[in-house]
Amino acid sequence: MTSQSRIVRYLDLVPYVLLLLKLGVDFSSYKAISVHSLARELGTTVQNAYKILTKLESRGLIVRDPSQGASRIKLTEECFELLKEVATILKSYVDIKLMSIRLVGHVTSGLGEGSYYMSIPEYRLRFKERLGFEPFPGTLNVRLLPEYVRYRLLLDRIPGIVIEGFVKNGRKFGSVKCFRANIEHIDVPCAVLLIEKTHHGPDIIEIIAPVKLREYAKLNDGDLVDVRVHV
């Protein structure tokens, strides 16, 4: 199999392989993997994490320990060849743009969801711990131009920073996956949120920052913003 055909064949699975490497899985020996930890890192359910592992196995990128069961895995030689080819391509392009996804759209009014969730102390503490800043209690909503919606959907398949959910007063608050980001010409740290339960469609992104972005950057509904999401 040529390098190009191998990368094309496995392109959708490369992020998951990289995450397994991050979690300590390698080629030399079997390692116990926590599916719950994998699900948290991916910002998805345990059921989906199992499906991802099954897909990686069926495509020949991981193998399970036959004597210990499904919880111990290692990467295969085919996976090793794939990662070598990916590394070769990346070494050819020393450019930060390769590590970001561009999303462009118009500022729009939200439904108040972001303001509600960002006002909850448990979420605010977790965001500060994981992102390094305490978010303003609200989000900047951006309606993406149609040609950028497909890039937003890519974020669903890429491991991000997971803000774990919690239970408070008998109510369950879901996890939130986010990505560090910056808005062109606005010198303030930001993050794009992927909220587990939201009324928004994939054409809307929600952005948090340590300041009220509308006031800080003098933004109004309809203004065009250029967002770079770091992955």
Buried (B, 14 or more C-beta within 10 A) or exposed (E): EEBEEBBEBBEEBBBBBBBBBEEEBEEEEBBEBEBEEBBBBBBBEEEBBBEBBEBBBEBBBBBBBEEEEEBBBBBBEBBEBBBEBBEEEEEEEEEEEEEBBEBBBBBBEBEEBBEEBBEBEBBBEBBEEBBEBBBBBBBBBBBBEEEBBEBBEEBEEBBBBBBBBBEEEEEEBBBBBBBBBBBEEBEEBBBBBBBBEBEBEEBBBBBBBBBEBBEBBEBEEEBEBBBBBBB
